[in-house]
Amino acid sequence: MDLFRLAWKNLWRSRRRTLITLAAIGLSVMLVQAFHNLAFGTYARMIDSGVRAGSGHIAIYHEGYVESRDETLSFEPQGLVETVRDLPKVEEALPRLYLPGLAQSSRESRGIMLTGVHPEAERRVNPFIKDLPEDEMVRDLEGRDAVIGQRLLDELKIRQGGKFVITVQSRSGELVSELFRVRGVVETGIKDIDRSLVMVGLDRAAAMNGRPGEISELAVILDEPEADRSVHPLLEKLTADRPHLDVLSWEKAMPNLANAIKLDYASQKVIFAIIVLIVTIGVVNTLLMSVMERFHEFGVILALGASPGKLRRMVLAEALLLGLVAMVFGCVLGTLGTWYLAEVGIDLRTFISEDLEFGGVVFEPVLKAGWDVVWMVQIALYVVFLSVLASLYPAVKAGRIVPAEAMRHF
């Protein structure tokens, strides 16, 4: 206890230098915590939107479908949809069928992706159609209602309520054409989707494919992303007797989004490295200057019988106290900064377009933070560890002081 009391007094012998060091380390901690939480919250919302409109948190496919997107690699659920829906932590299971095709009006034709869905389940979850009025949604699995993208509607030069023809190639190789009516129109903000999306009843799409009852994807939506650790093994167990099925996480099913997020987090590591450099230089400078200023004092202490090890422990204690105070100061500022970013956020609507895409998902122009508390604690403890680590050189230098040589400084 006396060691820490003495170390605390020594820190404040040069008040200005200590305050500058504390401010530098504390602000560094704040910046790292706040901006990590900003990215954490922003990407969490993007992932949630992406998986609900896309593959789900976990997806089940026929083996090889994700790599090739071959429409012939479909499979029969055989009761799998109902079983998955009943699993704990599962919010919804969405069966979908994807078929490339051609949409034709009396004026124009465009390549499209025909998507067969379960209308009620899809509308509860999918952000693209969640706000679509009920009277504009596909009414049943076998009907000829269609929900299409706004750009496709404009390019086909038809109106809502108008008719158009969809042509696809069935599994047998024959071209199948059927007439549909535009029931609803959506604008996702993603150009490729808005000019190719045609959503119809699942049974109608499967009938056109020539394989009634088959699906391309079973997207599993979870109550919370962390639940994938418990649900994924259950899905693998359910499909163990069907080796042609793959159970994939959203990172593997949606590699564009996953890779875009990984790339951004990689850039954060560069910033983190700069912060580490600031902390290291600050601690080394403060403690080394403190040791040099007290060179003669250490010589007297050693001459009175103190051991070099005691001097080293005192310098290490100063570094530990410096790191702890900086950690508390930085965490308070980091918490306040995160709270502001979570409640208010950063509005970028004046700088970027509201339909900007990122990894195949619409980038939200109002950035809001989330709370990654575990990471905040980890970075705080890491700063304390780094402070002690940076003090090793000044501590070793203090322990190597020769009393007779130090006395000459009087």
VENRAUR-V864185 format. One record per pair of residues at least 12 apart in sequence whose ideal C-beta (glycine too) atoms are under 10 Angstrom apart, sorted by the first residue. I is the first residue (numbers start at 1). GAP is how many residues later the second one is. Records with the same first field share a line. If there is no record, write none. Layout:
I->GAP / GAP
//
This chain:
3->307 / 310 / 311 / 313 / 314 / 315
4->310 / 313 / 314 / 316 / 317
5->312
6->308 / 311 / 312
7->306 / 307 / 308 / 309 / 310 / 311 / 312 / 313 / 314 / 315
8->309 / 310 / 313 / 314 / 317
9->309
10->277 / 280 / 281 / 283 / 284 / 287 / 304 / 305 / 307 / 308 / 311
11->275 / 276 / 279 / 306 / 307 / 308 / 310 / 311 / 314
13->277 / 280 / 281
14->272 / 275 / 276 / 279
17->265 / 268 / 269 / 272 / 273 / 276
18->268 / 272 / 300 / 303 / 304 / 307
20->262 / 265 / 266
21->258 / 260 / 261 / 262 / 264 / 265 / 266 / 301 / 304 / 305 / 366
22->260 / 264 / 300 / 301 / 303 / 304 / 306 / 307 / 308
23->259 / 303 / 306 / 307
24->251 / 254 / 255 / 257 / 258 / 259 / 261 / 262 / 302
25->250 / 253 / 254 / 255 / 257 / 258 / 261 / 297 / 298 / 300 / 301 / 302 / 304 / 305 / 358 / 359 / 361 / 362
26->299 / 300 / 301 / 302 / 303 / 304 / 305 / 306 / 307 / 308 / 357
27->248 / 251 / 299 / 302 / 303 / 306 / 307
28->243 / 244 / 246 / 247 / 248 / 249 / 250 / 251 / 254 / 298 / 302 / 306 / 351 / 355
29->246 / 250 / 297 / 298 / 299 / 300 / 301 / 302 / 303 / 304 / 305 / 347 / 350 / 351 / 353 / 354
30->299 / 300 / 301 / 302 / 303 / 304 / 305 / 306 / 307 / 308
31->240 / 241 / 243 / 244 / 247 / 299 / 302 / 303 / 306
32->236 / 239 / 240 / 242 / 243 / 244 / 298 / 302 / 343 / 344 / 347 / 348 / 350 / 351
33->297 / 298 / 300 / 301 / 302 / 304 / 305 / 336 / 339 / 340 / 342 / 343 / 344 / 346 / 347
34->299 / 300 / 301 / 302 / 303 / 304 / 305 / 306 / 307 / 308 / 335 / 342
35->233 / 236 / 237 / 299 / 302 / 303 / 306 / 334
36->229 / 232 / 235 / 236 / 298 / 302 / 333 / 334 / 336 / 339 / 340 / 343
37->297 / 298 / 300 / 301 / 302 / 304 / 305 / 331 / 332 / 333 / 334 / 335 / 336 / 338 / 339
38->299 / 300 / 303 / 304 / 307 / 308 / 329 / 330 / 331 / 332
39->222 / 225 / 226 / 228 / 229 / 328 / 330 / 331 / 333
40->225 / 298 / 329 / 330 / 331 / 332 / 335
41->297 / 300 / 301 / 304 / 326 / 327 / 328 / 329 / 330 / 331
42->219 / 222 / 299 / 303 / 304 / 316 / 321 / 322 / 324 / 325 / 326 / 327 / 328
43->214 / 217 / 218 / 221 / 222 / 315 / 316 / 318 / 327
44->181 / 324 / 325 / 326 / 328
45->316 / 319 / 321 / 322 / 323 / 325
46->211 / 214 / 215 / 312 / 313 / 314 / 315 / 316 / 317 / 318
47->178 / 203 / 204 / 207 / 210 / 211 / 214 / 312 / 314
48->79 / 173 / 176 / 177 / 313
49->77 / 78 / 79 / 139 / 208 / 312 / 313 / 315
50->77 / 200 / 204 / 206 / 207 / 208 / 211 / 308 / 309 / 310 / 311 / 312
51->74 / 168 / 169 / 170 / 171 / 174 / 198 / 199 / 202 / 203 / 206 / 310
52->39 / 40 / 42 / 70 / 72 / 73 / 74 / 75 / 76 / 78 / 167 / 169
53->41 / 69 / 72 / 73 / 74 / 75 / 76 / 77 / 135 / 137 / 140 / 166 / 307 / 308 / 309
54->42 / 72 / 74 / 163 / 165 / 196 / 199 / 200 / 203 / 306 / 307
55->39 / 41 / 162 / 163 / 164 / 165 / 193 / 194 / 195 / 196 / 197 / 198 / 199 / 202
56->34 / 35 / 36 / 37 / 38 / 40 / 69 / 161 / 162 / 163 / 164 / 165 / 166 / 172 / 192 / 193 / 194 / 197 / 198
57->32 / 33 / 34 / 162 / 163 / 164 / 165 / 166 / 167 / 168 / 169 / 170 / 171 / 174 / 175 / 192 / 193 / 196
58->26 / 32 / 35 / 160 / 161 / 162 / 163 / 164 / 169 / 170 / 173 / 174 / 176 / 177 / 178 / 189 / 190 / 191 / 192 / 194 / 195
59->35 / 37 / 157 / 158 / 159 / 160 / 161 / 176 / 187 / 188 / 189 / 190 / 191 / 193 / 194 / 195
60->15 / 17 / 20 / 21 / 24 / 33 / 35 / 155 / 157 / 158 / 159 / 160 / 175 / 176 / 178 / 179 / 182 / 185 / 186 / 187 / 188 / 193
61->12 / 13 / 14 / 154 / 155 / 156 / 157 / 158 / 183 / 184 / 185 / 186 / 187 / 191 / 192
62->12 / 13 / 152 / 153 / 154 / 155 / 180 / 182 / 183 / 184
63->12 / 179 / 180 / 181 / 182 / 183
64->180 / 182
65->33 / 151 / 152 / 180 / 181 / 183 / 188
66->151 / 180 / 182 / 186 / 187 / 188 / 189
67->188
69->29 / 31 / 44 / 147
70->146
71->26 / 27 / 28 / 29 / 30 / 42 / 43 / 97 / 98 / 99 / 100 / 138 / 140 / 145
72->97 / 99 / 137 / 139 / 142 / 144
73->141 / 143 / 171
74->23 / 24 / 25 / 97 / 132 / 135 / 137 / 139 / 140 / 141 / 142 / 143
75->136 / 138 / 139 / 140 / 141 / 142 / 143 / 164 / 167 / 169 / 170
76->130 / 135 / 136 / 137 / 138 / 139 / 166
77->16 / 18 / 136 / 137 / 138 / 141 / 168
78->135 / 164
79->159
80->13 / 15 / 135 / 138 / 155 / 158 / 159 / 162 / 165
81->12 / 13 / 14 / 37 / 40 / 134 / 137 / 139
83->151 / 152 / 155
84->134 / 135 / 136 / 147 / 150 / 151 / 154 / 155
85->36 / 135 / 136
87->133 / 135 / 140 / 143 / 144 / 147 / 148 / 151
88->135 / 139 / 142 / 143 / 146
89->131 / 133 / 134 / 135 / 137 / 138 / 139 / 140 / 141 / 142 / 145
90->130 / 131 / 132 / 133 / 137 / 141 / 144 / 145
91->33 / 34 / 129 / 130 / 131 / 132 / 133 / 136
92->26 / 29 / 30 / 32 / 33 / 34 / 127 / 128 / 129 / 130 / 131
93->25 / 28 / 32 / 125 / 126 / 127 / 128 / 142
94->23 / 24 / 27 / 28 / 30 / 31 / 32 / 108 / 121 / 123 / 124 / 125 / 126 / 127
95->21 / 22 / 23 / 26 / 27 / 107 / 111 / 118 / 119 / 120 / 121 / 122 / 123 / 124
96->19 / 20 / 21 / 22 / 26 / 30 / 103 / 106 / 109 / 119 / 120 / 121 / 122 / 123
97->17 / 18 / 19 / 20 / 103 / 105 / 106 / 107 / 108 / 109 / 111 / 112 / 114 / 116 / 117 / 118 / 119 / 120
98->15 / 16 / 17 / 18 / 107 / 111 / 117 / 118 / 119
99->13 / 14 / 15 / 16 / 17 / 67 / 69 / 70 / 71 / 77 / 99 / 101 / 106 / 107 / 109 / 110 / 117
100->12 / 13 / 14 / 68 / 69 / 96
101->12 / 13 / 64 / 65 / 66 / 67 / 68 / 74 / 75 / 76 / 95 / 97 / 104 / 107
102->12 / 63 / 64 / 65 / 66 / 67 / 73 / 75
103->43 / 45 / 49 / 50 / 52 / 53 / 55 / 61 / 62 / 63 / 64 / 77 / 93 / 95
104->52 / 60 / 61 / 62 / 63 / 73
105->47 / 48 / 50 / 51 / 52 / 53 / 57 / 58 / 59 / 60 / 77
106->50 / 51 / 52 / 56 / 57 / 58 / 59
107->48 / 49 / 50 / 51 / 57
108->44 / 46 / 47 / 48 / 49 / 50 / 56
109->46 / 47 / 55 / 56 / 58
110->41 / 42 / 45 / 46 / 54 / 85 / 86 / 88
111->41 / 84 / 85
112->34 / 36 / 37 / 40 / 44 / 52 / 54 / 55 / 56 / 83 / 84 / 85 / 86
113->36 / 79 / 80 / 83 / 84 / 85 / 86
114->32 / 52 / 53 / 54 / 64 / 66 / 82 / 83 / 84 / 85 / 86 / 90 / 91 / 94 / 95
115->31 / 32 / 78 / 81 / 82 / 83 / 84 / 85 / 87 / 90 / 101 / 102
116->22 / 25 / 82 / 83 / 84 / 85 / 86 / 87 / 88 / 89 / 90 / 91 / 92 / 93 / 98 / 99 / 100
117->12 / 21 / 24 / 30 / 82 / 83 / 84 / 85 / 88 / 98
118->20 / 23 / 83 / 84 / 85 / 97
119->15 / 18 / 19 / 20 / 21 / 22 / 24 / 26 / 28 / 64 / 80 / 81 / 82 / 83
120->17 / 18 / 19 / 20 / 21
121->81 / 98 / 100
122->15 / 16 / 25 / 77 / 80 / 97
123->14 / 15 / 24
124->97
125->94 / 96
126->60 / 73 / 93 / 95
127->59 / 61 / 234 / 235
128->19 / 21 / 58 / 59 / 60 / 61 / 62 / 65 / 66 / 69 / 71 / 234
129->18 / 55 / 57 / 59 / 68 / 70
130->56
131->55
132->15 / 51 / 52 / 53 / 54 / 67
133->51
134->50
135->48 / 49
136->24 / 25 / 46 / 47 / 48 / 49 / 50
137->46 / 47 / 62
138->42 / 45 / 46 / 61 / 62 / 63 / 64 / 66
139->44 / 62
140->61 / 62 / 63 / 64
141->59 / 60 / 61 / 62 / 63 / 64 / 65 / 66
142->58 / 59 / 60 / 61 / 62 / 63 / 64 / 65
143->37 / 38 / 40 / 57 / 58 / 60 / 61
144->19 / 22 / 34 / 35 / 36 / 37 / 39 / 56 / 57 / 60
145->35 / 36 / 37 / 38 / 39 / 54 / 55 / 56 / 59
146->17 / 18 / 20 / 33 / 34 / 35 / 36 / 37 / 38 / 39 / 51 / 52 / 53 / 54 / 55 / 58
147->35 / 36 / 37 / 38 / 39 / 50 / 51 / 52 / 53
148->12 / 16 / 18 / 32 / 34 / 35 / 36 / 37 / 38 / 46 / 47 / 48 / 49 / 50 / 51 / 52
149->36 / 37 / 38 / 39 / 41 / 42 / 43 / 44 / 45 / 46 / 47 / 48 / 49 / 50
150->35 / 36 / 37 / 38 / 39 / 44 / 45 / 47
151->34 / 36 / 37 / 39 / 40 / 41 / 42 / 43 / 44 / 45 / 46
152->12 / 30 / 33 / 41 / 42 / 43 / 44 / 45 / 46
153->29 / 32 / 33 / 34 / 41 / 42
154->31 / 40 / 41
155->39 / 40
156->26 / 39
158->23 / 24
159->23 / 26
160->21 / 22 / 23 / 24 / 25
161->20 / 21 / 22 / 23 / 24
162->18 / 19 / 20
163->16 / 17 / 18 / 19
164->15 / 16 / 17 / 18 / 34
165->12 / 13 / 14 / 15
166->12 / 13 / 14 / 32 / 34 / 38 / 39 / 42
167->41
168->37 / 40 / 41 / 42
169->39 / 40 / 41
170->37 / 38 / 39 / 40 / 41
171->37 / 38 / 39 / 40 / 43
172->37 / 38 / 39
173->37
174->36
176->31 / 32 / 33 / 34
177->31
178->22 / 26 / 27 / 29 / 30
180->18 / 20 / 24
182->16
183->16 / 17
184->15
185->12
186->13
187->168
188->167 / 169 / 173 / 174
189->164 / 165 / 166 / 167 / 168 / 172 / 173 / 174
190->165 / 166 / 167 / 170 / 171 / 172
191->164 / 166
192->165 / 168
193->164 / 167 / 169
194->161
202->12 / 13
217->31 / 36
218->17 / 21 / 27 / 29
219->31 / 34
220->12 / 15 / 27 / 30
222->28
225->25
228->21 / 22 / 23
231->16
232->15 / 16 / 17
233->14
234->13
235->12 / 13
254->105 / 106 / 107
255->104 / 105
256->101 / 102 / 103 / 104 / 105
257->101 / 102 / 103 / 104
258->101
259->100
260->97 / 98 / 99 / 100 / 101 / 103
261->97 / 98 / 100
262->97
263->96
264->94 / 95
272->107 / 110
275->104 / 108 / 111
276->106 / 107 / 110 / 114
279->44 / 47 / 51 / 103 / 104 / 107 / 108 / 110 / 111
280->106 / 107 / 109 / 110
281->109
282->40 / 44 / 105 / 108
283->35 / 36 / 39 / 40 / 43 / 100 / 103 / 104 / 105 / 106 / 107 / 108 / 110 / 111
284->35 / 103 / 105 / 106 / 107 / 108 / 109 / 110
285->105 / 109
286->32 / 33 / 36 / 101 / 104 / 105 / 108
287->28 / 29 / 31 / 32 / 35 / 100 / 103 / 104 / 105 / 106 / 107 / 108 / 110 / 111
288->27 / 102 / 103 / 105 / 106 / 107 / 109 / 110
289->105
290->25 / 28 / 29 / 101 / 104 / 108
291->20 / 23 / 24 / 27 / 100 / 102 / 103 / 104 / 105 / 106 / 107 / 108 / 110
292->102 / 105 / 106
294->17 / 20 / 21 / 104 / 107 / 112 / 115
295->102 / 103 / 106 / 110 / 111 / 113 / 114
296->105 / 107 / 109 / 110 / 111 / 112 / 113 / 114
297->14 / 104 / 109 / 112
298->13 / 16 / 17 / 99 / 100 / 101 / 103 / 105 / 108
299->102 / 103 / 104 / 105 / 106 / 107 / 108 / 109 / 110 / 111
300->103 / 106 / 107 / 109 / 110
301->13 / 97 / 100 / 102 / 105
302->96 / 97 / 99 / 100 / 101 / 102 / 104 / 105
303->100 / 101 / 103 / 104
304->99
306->97
307->92
308->87 / 88 / 90 / 91 / 92 / 93
309->86 / 90
310->88 / 89
311->84 / 85 / 86 / 87 / 88 / 89 / 90
312->79 / 80 / 82 / 83 / 84 / 85 / 86 / 87 / 88
313->82 / 85 / 86
314->81 / 84
315->76 / 77 / 78 / 79 / 80 / 81 / 82 / 83 / 84
316->71 / 72 / 73 / 75 / 76 / 78 / 79 / 82
317->71 / 74 / 78
318->69 / 70 / 73 / 76 / 77
319->65 / 67 / 68 / 69 / 70 / 71 / 72 / 73 / 75 / 76
320->64 / 65 / 67 / 68 / 71
321->63 / 66
322->62 / 65 / 66 / 68 / 69
323->57 / 58 / 59 / 60 / 61 / 62 / 63 / 64 / 65 / 66 / 67 / 68
324->56 / 59 / 60 / 63 / 64
325->59 / 62
326->54 / 57 / 58 / 61
327->50 / 52 / 53 / 54 / 55 / 56 / 57 / 60
328->52 / 56
330->46 / 49 / 50 / 53
331->45 / 46 / 48 / 49 / 52
334->42 / 45 / 46
335->36 / 38 / 41
337->32
338->31 / 32 / 33 / 34 / 35 / 38
339->30 / 32
340->29
341->26 / 27 / 28 / 29
342->26 / 27 / 28 / 29
343->25 / 26
344->22 / 24 / 25
345->19 / 20 / 21 / 22 / 23 / 24
346->19 / 20 / 21 / 22 / 23
347->18 / 19 / 20 / 21
348->15 / 16 / 17 / 18 / 19
349->15 / 16 / 17
350->15
351->14
352->13
353->12
354->12
//
